[in-house]
């Protein structure tokens, strides 16, 4: 694996892990593992998240190539990506402040995910094959991830970094976060400090904004 690819891998991995920890998708995977089993939850969630990663990276490459006919096109892309990272960072830090003020926000996120899973289970109450259940869970994760911060972050990373590194790093990040949710989510949710997770995530986004502007990836 080339040095350029590795430079895209590590920021993507760190971004996804910090974005997904305690996110809606995290709790959806956790609830699905409790209701449908770990194997089904992990494979369906990872298939949906991997597909979303590839789509997001492809979108980033489209955005990267679009303004090449403009002399200042690359500078526009760089600054747009940096601004997007700053927005994500500010949003994460703001969420950390809210979580510090309102200690039950993590429980609310978990309850919301549990209710969504329950709604889907109730809607499809008739007997189903495991294959249909699998697709149902994968579709729910995919739709929950669409337009999410981690998806937009993947697009932004793909604009300024090696796409292969972004894909590999993001998928590894999703695998780590989803595995935590599926195999240790119930225990982790009792001890995970949302304030710390959101704060570290916000700082990472700010760092990526600065390194994007100065050309250090």
C-alpha positions in Angstrom: 0.0 0.0 0.0 1.5 3.3 -1.1 2.3 6.2 1.3 -0.4 8.3 -0.4 -3.0 5.7 0.3 -1.9 5.4 3.9 -2.2 9.2 4.3 -5.8 8.9 3.4 -6.5 5.7 5.4 -5.7 6.9 8.9 -7.7 10.2 8.9 -10.7 8.4 7.4 -10.5 5.6 10.1 -10.2 8.1 12.9 -13.0 10.3 11.5 -15.5 7.5 11.1 -14.8 5.9 14.5 -15.3 9.3 16.3 -18.3 10.2 14.2 -20.1 6.9 14.7 -19.4 6.4 18.4 -22.8 7.1 20.1 -24.4 8.0 16.8 -27.8 6.8 15.6 -26.4 4.1 13.4 -24.4 2.8 16.4 -27.5 2.3 18.5 -29.4 0.9 15.5 -26.8 -1.8 15.1 -26.8 -2.4 18.8 -30.6 -2.8 19.0 -30.6 -5.0 15.9 -28.0 -7.3 17.5 -30.2 -7.7 20.5 -33.3 -8.4 18.5 -32.1 -10.2 15.4 -28.7 -11.7 16.5 -25.1 -10.5 16.2 -24.3 -12.2 12.8 -27.3 -10.7 11.0 -26.8 -7.2 12.6 -23.1 -7.1 11.8 -23.2 -8.4 8.2 -26.3 -6.3 7.2 -24.9 -3.1 8.8 -21.5 -3.5 7.3 -22.9 -4.2 3.8 -25.0 -1.0 4.0 -22.1 1.1 5.5 -19.6 -0.2 2.9 -22.0 0.6 0.1 -22.5 4.1 1.5 -18.7 4.5 1.8 -18.1 3.7 -1.8 -20.9 6.0 -2.9 -19.6 8.8 -0.8 -16.1 8.4 -2.1 -17.3 8.4 -5.6 -19.3 11.6 -5.0 -16.1 13.1 -3.6 -14.2 12.2 -6.8 -17.0 13.8 -8.9 -16.8 17.0 -6.9 -13.0 16.9 -7.1 -13.0 16.7 -10.9 -15.9 19.1 -11.6 -14.2 22.5 -11.4 -10.9 21.4 -13.1 -11.7 23.8 -16.0 -11.4 26.7 -13.6 -7.9 27.9 -12.8 -8.6 28.3 -9.2 -10.7 25.1 -9.0 -8.4 23.2 -6.7 -8.2 26.1 -4.3 -12.0 26.3 -4.2 -12.2 22.5 -3.5 -9.6 22.8 -0.8 -11.3 25.7 1.0 -14.7 24.2 0.6 -13.5 20.9 2.2 -11.8 22.8 5.0 -14.9 24.8 5.7 -17.0 21.6 5.8 -14.6 20.1 8.3 -14.8 23.2 10.5 -18.6 23.0 10.4 -18.5 19.4 11.5 -16.0 20.3 14.2 -18.1 23.1 15.5 -21.2 20.9 15.4 -19.4 18.1 17.4 -18.1 20.5 20.0 -21.6 22.1 20.3 -23.1 18.6 20.8 -20.5 18.0 23.5 -21.6 21.1 25.3 -25.2 20.0 25.1 -24.3 16.6 26.3 -22.4 18.1 29.2 -25.5 20.2 30.1 -28.0 17.5 29.5 -26.7 14.2 30.8 -29.5 12.1 29.4 -28.9 12.8 25.7 -27.1 9.5 25.2 -30.0 7.6 26.7 -32.4 9.6 24.4 -30.4 8.6 21.3 -30.5 4.9 22.4 -34.3 5.1 23.1 -34.9 6.7 19.7 -32.9 3.9 17.9 -34.7 1.3 19.9 -38.1 2.8 19.0 -37.2 2.9 15.3 -36.2 -0.8 15.4 -39.4 -1.6 17.2 -41.4 0.3 14.6 -39.8 -1.7 11.8 -40.3 -5.0 13.6 -44.0 -4.2 14.1 -44.5 -3.1 10.5 -43.1 -6.4 9.3 -44.7 -8.6 11.9 -45.6 -11.4 9.4 -43.2 -14.4 9.2 -40.2 -13.8 7.0 -37.2 -15.6 5.9 -33.8 -14.7 7.3 -32.8 -13.3 3.9 -35.7 -10.9 3.9 -34.9 -9.9 7.5 -31.3 -9.3 6.4 -32.3 -6.9 3.6 -34.7 -5.2 5.9 -32.0 -4.4 8.4 -29.4 -3.4 5.7 -32.0 -1.0 4.2 -32.7 0.6 7.5 -29.0 1.2 8.3 -28.4 2.5 4.7 -31.3 5.0 5.0 -30.2 6.1 8.5 -26.7 6.7 7.2 -27.8 8.7 4.1 -26.9 12.4 4.6 -25.4 11.7 8.0 -22.2 13.5 9.1 -20.0 10.5 8.6 -21.2 10.2 5.0 -20.5 13.9 4.3 -17.2 13.7 6.0 -16.3 10.8 3.7 -17.2 12.9 0.7 -15.0 15.7 2.0 -12.1 13.4 2.7 -12.3 11.9 -0.8 -12.0 15.3 -2.3 -8.6 16.0 -0.8 -7.1 12.6 -0.1 -6.4 9.3 -1.9 -9.8 7.6 -2.6 -8.5 4.1 -2.0 -7.2 5.1 1.4 -10.5 6.8 2.2 -12.5 3.8 1.3 -10.3 1.3 3.2 -10.0 3.6 6.2 -13.7 4.5 6.4 -14.8 0.8 6.0 -12.3 -0.2 8.8 -13.7 2.6 10.9 -17.2 1.5 10.4 -16.2 -2.1 11.2 -14.6 -1.1 14.5 -17.6 1.1 15.5 -20.2 -1.4 14.4 -18.4 -4.3 16.1 -18.4 -2.3 19.3 -22.1 -1.7 18.9 -22.9 -5.3 18.1 -20.6 -7.2 20.5 -20.2 -4.7 23.3 -22.7 -1.9 22.7 -24.9 -2.6 25.7 -21.9 -2.6 28.1 -20.2 0.3 26.3 -23.3 2.5 26.5 -23.1 2.3 30.3 -19.6 3.7 30.5 -19.1 5.7 27.3 -18.7 9.4 27.9 -20.5 11.1 25.1 -18.9 14.5 26.0 -15.4 13.1 25.5 -16.4 11.3 22.2 -18.0 14.5 20.8 -15.1 16.7 22.0 -12.4 14.5 20.5 -14.4 14.2 17.3 -14.8 18.0 17.0 -11.1 18.5 17.6 -10.2 16.0 14.9 -12.4 17.7 12.4 -10.8 21.1 13.2 -7.3 19.5 12.8 -8.4 18.1 9.4 -9.6 21.5 8.3 -6.2 23.1 9.2 -4.2 20.4 7.5 -6.3 20.5 4.4 -5.7 24.3 4.0 -1.9 24.0 4.5 -1.7 20.9 2.3 -0.6 18.3 4.9 -2.8 15.3 4.6 
